[in-house]
Amino acid sequence: MPQGDTSTSDLPEDRVTRYVQIPDKDAGNPAIWVTRYLAVINAFGAGTLNDMETQRATDILAKGCKRLTGHELEDAAERFMDPIARVVGEDSILNLSEKELLAVGEAMKQIDDLRVTDDVKKKWAVTIKKVIRLQHEARTDPCKFWAYVGRDSEDGNVFKFSPIHLDFFDVWNDRDFPNSLIMAPPGHGKSTNLRGYVCWRIGKDPNRRILFITDSTDKAEKEVRAMKRIIRSSRFHALYPAVRLLGRMDDEEDSKTRFTVDRPNRQSREPTLEGYGIGSRINGNGYDMVVGDDFSPEDVRNQGYLRTQITEKWTAVVEDRLRDPSRSEIKVICTPWHPEDTANKIAEQVRRGHLRRWRVEIDRFRIKDDKDGLAIPIWDRFPSDHFEDKKIRQGEVRYSCNYRLEARRAQSKTVRWLKYYHSLPNHRNTLEKDQYLFSALERGEKWLSIDPSASAGKDSSDHGVGRFVITEGDYCFLTRCWFLHMGPGAMEDWIVNELQTEVSRPYKGVQIEAQGGIKGMVSGWIDNIRRKLRENGYPLADDIQFLTTGTRMNTGVRQNISKMQRLAEATGILESGLIRIAGIRVTEPGKMAACYEPIEGSELAKLSEHVLTFDGTNRSDGVDMLTQFALTHRHRLKNPALPQDAPEKQRKSLGPLHDSLVTFLNVTGDEQTTYSEEDSFLNAGRRSLWK
């Protein structure tokens, strides 16, 4: 029995101690503890021990087994029962260590009964040899280790490797270059595979001390938790049976951000692995490896001071935590955000020869385009259409960062162009086919999007309001906008009046910006608007949806940085025409083609100017109204320029109006030439949206 345990002092000695006393020579044998536990269960069944005595005895055995053998009692019960019973008819053979597998093989040879026929013996002898060979390879090759132990985070199945994942491991395991930087697109298995590589290194060398850096403490905690699950798993234990997590009973910390495994250098102050967010206070100075997993947040794209702060933290704090730089390692994976973020500075220093023992791999993981301008996937999980959709929704700058791995500086003008539709039924340039669109807009789903002003002061912004219509084909149009300079009470009445104008064509919902100081005002608006609509007898008062949008904002000039970030997020949506703005068809004498422009002097022309010239310093008015709606509904909106997934004859019809609208929108580029230099650029090599 473990020394110093007094939990049974208040119980009769002959009723408990007989079941928990373990001879010194057997104290390290998990099977003995399991045998004693079975004796306790049998004693309880026979009535020899009562409930309390059984619980006390079980607690003592569980603690003693963990402390003296390193195994949880339940795990020991599974691992140290009859070896043949554990594998015959079971799929758990991969969970056994080589020593256990050899024991099973020997036990098979000695048994001659109905449980194990000669054919079964031969089958299992071959299987055991194969498993032992697999385990030898897994301990040698990190890719094979991850295939043996790891599981896909999406479906829990064995991780399906692609050539790029094998390339990841080749870079990390390159002994000639212990320091490495890999840039790869998001969602392509960087973190998942790096997690497997780190666990393999811990299994091979439990003495290794690793500092794991991410962009936030929350992510660091998740990674630490995931790696602890791997190390506790039966398959990891099968490969490295001596490597176990230590805890409080071992005088080691096992927390959200760090853990230690049983290792020869138990006197080391630093744990086996410790995770930090890059902004945290990073302690310790005895690490053998630094792992950086996307430690620069997206905010560095627009915040120069943050880029500088993170780079200084990395070079002056993180790298200085390595015990012996001549023998240490650094592994960095990331997606680039800015030409001067930390990862790109590392790459530049390596190119100039200022950093030695570094391997930088970027080009082999880019998403490149073929001769037709279509994306070439590097993992079969994502088809080319996935990236073509990203090009449209993310815009050129963001797509180039995320997938081409070409970080670009933010432009002074975030949105370069907008797309319009002909909106005047009685204009001389109105065509017969325009009626399809006008009919679709009459029947479409209407929304109001509002960017409220906190006051009606002389220097305050206007309330920016937009009316959006989403047709039954999920095409979106901004049909009207208002810039209203009035107090909160008058604005509330204006919304009520607008909502109840046409019962036959009601609004589906209202989306209102509600952040900072206006959050309470907007909450009061919603309650009052519903109440006033009911009092006015509006029959759909309870059916209108109210959505509130909050943006991450701080104080002073940084508020406009957040507005710029949101506009940058919406750039791809606006430039690709996922939201069309009411305008006019313009023709030039002697030209066959037409272009589209905002209607001169209209409120939508004013909004267009605000969007195209917004640089984070001028008044935004309706810009937030537009971007909040675009970002909220972006996954719903369809682009008429992209072909549908199914062949035309297999598409499900949504009615003749929808079919006519699709026909109207899908015009091939061969039928149109433009006199607009901008339109010529937009339509080159792709389908044109409008004729």
C-alpha positions, -999 to 999 in steps of 0.1 A, spaced: 0 0 0 13 35 -8 30 52 21 13 81 38 -22 72 28 -44 76 59 -78 75 42 -88 42 58 -78 51 94 -114 53 105 -123 19 90 -117 -16 105 -83 -27 93 -94 -63 83 -122 -50 61 -102 -27 38 -65 -31 41 -66 -67 30 -77 -55 -4 -53 -26 -9 -20 -40 4 4 -45 -25 38 -62 -20 68 -40 -27 80 -62 -55 47 -60 -73 40 -22 -68 50 -13 -104 30 -40 -120 -4 -27 -133 -18 -62 -135 -15 -66 -97 -35 -34 -91 -62 -46 -115 -63 -80 -97 -69 -63 -64 -96 -41 -79 -114 -72 -91 -111 -86 -56 -128 -55 -43 -156 -58 -68 -162 -94 -59 -161 -86 -22 -188 -60 -27 -209 -85 -47 -205 -111 -19 -215 -85 8 -181 -85 24 -176 -48 18 -203 -21 20 -207 8 -4 -185 32 16 -157 6 20 -158 -3 -17 -155 33 -27 -126 39 -3 -108 8 -15 -113 18 -51 -100 53 -45 -69 40 -28 -62 15 -56 -68 41 -83 -44 67 -67 -18 40 -60 -19 26 -95 -15 60 -111 13 71 -88 33 39 -89 27 26 -124 18 57 -144 -15 41 -156 -50 50 -147 -68 21 -131 -94 19 -159 -66 20 -186 -47 -7 -167 -78 -29 -165 -81 -27 -203 -44 -31 -211 -34 -59 -187 -62 -84 -189 -58 -117 -207 -38 -108 -239 -57 -131 -262 -91 -120 -249 -81 -84 -258 -74 -90 -295 -93 -121 -307 -124 -108 -324 -114 -72 -316 -99 -43 -337 -78 -30 -309 -45 -47 -319 -31 -14 -330 -34 -1 -294 -10 -27 -281 27 -20 -276 54 -41 -292 60 -58 -258 24 -67 -255 21 -79 -290 50 -103 -285 33 -115 -253 1 -121 -273 21 -141 -299 37 -163 -272 4 -168 -255 -11 -179 -288 15 -206 -293 9 -221 -258 -29 -223 -262 -46 -253 -276 -83 -250 -272 -114 -241 -291 -108 -204 -288 -77 -204 -309 -75 -228 -339 -43 -233 -359 -57 -210 -387 -64 -183 -361 -29 -187 -347 -14 -183 -381 -35 -153 -389 -27 -135 -357 10 -143 -360 11 -126 -394 -9 -97 -381 12 -92 -351 44 -91 -373 27 -65 -395 17 -43 -366 52 -45 -351 67 -34 -384 42 -6 -387 51 6 -352 88 5 -360 81 27 -391 59 50 -371 86 57 -346 110 64 -374 89 85 -398 67 113 -385 43 109 -415 37 73 -406 34 82 -370 6 106 -378 -11 80 -400 -9 55 -371 -20 79 -343 -37 109 -359 -72 114 -369 -89 139 -392 -104 168 -371 -134 169 -395 -147 133 -395 -125 114 -370 -112 90 -397 -75 82 -404 -60 114 -418 -59 113 -456 -25 127 -467 -20 146 -499 14 154 -514 14 189 -498 11 172 -463 41 150 -470 60 181 -481 51 197 -447 68 168 -429 98 168 -452 104 204 -444 100 200 -406 122 169 -406 150 183 -427 181 179 -405 201 203 -426 177 231 -419 164 229 -383 146 262 -387 117 264 -412 90 287 -424 60 273 -443 34 296 -458 3 278 -470 -34 287 -476 -59 285 -447 -77 252 -442 -50 231 -458 -39 211 -428 -10 231 -415 -20 231 -378 -33 196 -378 -1 181 -393 22 203 -372 4 190 -341 12 155 -351 48 163 -358 52 179 -324 37 149 -306 61 126 -326 90 147 -314 78 144 -278 75 106 -281 110 103 -296 126 127 -271 107 132 -239 135 155 -227 126 181 -254 111 214 -241 88 231 -266 75 267 -266 43 269 -287 32 304 -299 -1 313 -315 -20 345 -321 -42 341 -290 -42 324 -256 -75 307 -265 -59 290 -295 -29 280 -275 -51 263 -250 -69 244 -277 -37 232 -292 -23 221 -258 -56 203 -251 -55 185 -285 -19 174 -280 -26 160 -245 -55 140 -260 -30 125 -285 -4 116 -259 -31 100 -237 -44 79 -266 -39 42 -267 -21 43 -301 4 68 -289 10 47 -258 14 16 -280 43 34 -298 58 51 -267 46 32 -236 70 49 -213 58 84 -222 29 95 -199 16 129 -188 25 139 -153 2 157 -128 -1 171 -94 7 138 -77 40 139 -96 46 175 -84 42 187 -120 17 212 -135 -9 199 -159 -29 230 -169 -47 246 -199 -14 260 -213 13 235 -203 21 198 -196 50 176 -187 57 140 -196 77 115 -176 113 121 -187 149 117 -175 154 155 -170 127 157 -143 147 185 -127 141 209 -156 121 240 -147 104 242 -181 76 218 -190 75 195 -220 53 219 -239 40 254 -230 16 274 -251 12 312 -252 -6 338 -273 19 362 -289 6 390 -267 10 371 -235 38 375 -209 62 347 -220 83 332 -192 111 307 -191 144 305 -210 152 268 -213 134 257 -245 148 235 -272 122 242 -298 99 271 -307 68 264 -327 49 293 -342 14 286 -355 -1 316 -374 9 338 -345 3 371 -364 -34 380 -362 -52 394 -392 -52 429 -376 -16 433 -387 -29 439 -422 -40 474 -413 -22 482 -380 15 490 -385 22 495 -348 9 459 -342 31 445 -369 61 462 -353 51 450 -318 47 414 -328 80 413 -347 98 428 -318 82 403 -294 92 374 -317 128 385 -321 135 399 -286 114 376 -264 104 344 -281 137 336 -299 157 345 -267 138 318 -248 159 291 -266 184 274 -244 211 267 -270 205 285 -304 232 264 -320 212 232 -313 177 245 -311 149 245 -337 122 269 -349 91 258 -369 68 285 -382 36 280 -402 14 308 -414 -7 326 -439 7 360 -448 -12 392 -440 12 420 -450 45 424 -468 61 436 -435 45 411 -411 69 389 -390 68 359 -413 76 380 -444 105 397 -426 119 363 -417 116 352 -453 134 384 -465 162 380 -440 167 344 -452 168 355 -488 195 381 -479 215 355 -461 211 372 -427 195 341 -411 213 308 -413 200 272 -410 166 283 -422 144 267 -449 116 288 -464 89 272 -484 62 294 -500 60 288 -537 53 251 -536 21 257 -515 6 286 -535 -27 283 -553 -17 291 -588 -39 297 -619 -38 277 -652 -35 293 -686 -73 301 -685 -70 319 -652 -87 291 -632 -73 281 -598 -52 249 -596 -60 230 -563 -32 215 -543 -55 193 -521 -84 173 -535 -106 184 -506 -110 218 -524 -120 218 -561 -111 247 -584 -146 262 -581 -140 267 -543 -111 291 -551 -130 308 -580 -157 316 -555 -131 329 -530 -117 353 -557 -151 369 -560 -161 370 -524 -127 380 -509 -115 404 -535 -80 406 -551 -60 418 -521 -73 393 -496 -74 364 -520 -38 371 -530 -28 370 -493 -47 339 -484 -42 317 -514 -15 331 -537 5 338 -506 14 372 -519 9 398 -492 0 432 -505 -3 466 -489 -37 480 -484 -48 504 -511 -58 540 -503 -90 532 -521 -103 498 -509 -130 493 -535 -120 500 -571 -153 497 -589 -190 489 -583 -215 472 -605 -249 486 -615 -281 476 -632 -306 495 -654 -333 507 -630 -355 532 -650 -385 515 -666 -394 544 -689 -359 554 -700 -350 555 -737 -324 528 -731 -348 504 -714 -350 471 -732 -379 447 -733 -359 421 -713 -354 446 -685 -390 438 -676 -379 404 -663 -357 421 -637 -383 447 -628 -408 419 -622 -383 400 -601 -376 431 -579 -414 436 -574 -417 401 -560 -383 399 -542 -375 398 -505 -370 434 -492 -347 445 -464 -337 478 -448 -301 482 -437 -294 512 -414 -262 528 -402 -276 551 -375 -261 584 -362 -261 589 -325 -273 625 -327 -286 652 -351 -259 677 -343 -245 699 -371 -213 680 -373 -227 645 -369 -231 620 -397 -264 613 -414 -284 581 -408 -274 559 -438 -303 537 -450 -305 513 -479 -333 492 -494 -321 459 -506 -340 433 -526 -330 397 -529 -348 379 -557 -360 343 -556 -328 333 -574 -307 348 -545 -295 377 -567 -292 409 -547 -299 445 -557 -296 479 -538 -326 497 -552 -326 529 -531 -308 547 -503 -314 577 -481 -291 600 -461 -313 613 -433 -302 641 -409 -326 639 -379 -328 630 -343 -332 595 -329 -370 600 -322 -377 613 -357 -356 585 -372 -376 559 -353 -409 573 -367 -393 574 -402 -386 536 -400 -421 529 -388 -436 548 -417 -413 531 -442 -422 496 -429 -459 501 -431 -461 518 -465 -470 487 -486 -487 457 -470 -487 439 -503 -449 442 -506 -438 440 -470 -402 442 -457 -387 409 -446 -364 425 -421 -344 454 -408 -307 453 -401 -293 480 -378 -257 488 -368 -257 486 -330 -223 491 -314 -207 513 -288 -228 541 -275 -258 536 -298 -265 500 -287 -290 510 -261 -307 535 -285 -311 507 -312 -325 483 -286 -351 509 -277 -359 515 -314 -367 479 -320 -391 477 -290 -408 510 -299 -411 502 -337 -429 469 -330 -452 486 -305 -460 515 -329 -467 491 -358 -491 472 -337 -508 504 -325 -511 515 -362 -528 482 -370 -500 469 -392 -508 431 -396 -472 420 -400 -457 438 -370 -445 406 -354 -432 390 -386 -405 416 -394 -370 403 -385 -346 427 -367 -309 420 -370 -283 441 -351 -247 443 -362 -219 451 -339 -183 458 -351 -152 456 -330 -144 493 -324 -122 511 -299 -118 548 -295 -106 577 -316 -91 572 -351 -91 534 -346 -128 533 -352 -122 540 -389 -96 513 -390 -124 489 -381 -146 504 -408 -118 499 -433 -115 463 -423 -152 457 -428 -151 474 -462 -121 453 -471 -140 422 -462 -168 433 -485 -146 443 -514 -149 411 -533 -187 410 -529 -191 446 -542 -165 445 -570 -178 412 -584 -214 424 -585 -230 402 -559 -248 433 -550 -259 454 -580 -267 491 -574 -296 509 -592 -282 529 -621 -287 535 -657 -277 519 -690 -255 543 -710 -248 540 -747 -224 559 -770 -235 568 -806 -221 543 -831 -212 517 -804 -230 483 -802 -223 479 -764 -235 496 -733 -221 503 -699 -238 511 -666 -234 541 -643 -250 555 -612 -278 580 -620 -263 614 -618 -274 635 -588 -291 605 -571 -285 594 -535 -271 562 -548 -245 581 -568 -235 599 -536 -232 565 -519 -211 551 -547 -187 581 -543 -185 575 -506 -176 538 -511 -151 544 -539 -133 572 -521 -135 560 -486 -100 558 -471 -107 556 -434 -106 594 -427 -137 608 -445 -173 605 -433 -186 570 -439 -224 578 -438 -238 549 -458 -207 528 -462 -214 508 -431 -250 504 -441 -238 487 -473 -210 466 -459 -230 452 -429 -257 439 -453 -231 425 -477 -212 406 -450 -243 393 -432 -258 378 -464 -226 370 -484 -230 332 -481 -265 334 -495 -259 356 -525 -252 341 -559 -231 354 -588 -249 352 -621 -215 352 -639 -206 317 -625 -220 285 -641 -243 265 -619 -230 232 -604 -256 211 -622 -262 209 -660 -289 232 -673 -314 204 -679 -310 191 -644 -314 224 -625 -344 227 -604 -367 254 -617 -379 280 -592 -406 292 -616 -407 310 -650 -398 343 -635 -366 330 -620 -357 311 -652 -362 343 -672 -341 363 -648 -312 338 -650 -315 339 -688 -313 376 -686 -283 376 -664 -263 349 -681 -249 366 -713 -217 353 -728 -187 376 -731 -185 369 -769 -216 389 -775 -203 421 -759 -175 446 -764 -172 477 -742 -158 511 -747 -151 513 -710 -115 505 -702 -125 494 -668 -153 471 -682 -128 457 -707 -105 447 -678 -133 432 -658 -148 411 -686 -115 398 -701 -115 361 -700 -147 357 -681 -185 358 -686 -201 392 -688 -230 399 -666 -249 424 -686 -256 431 -723 
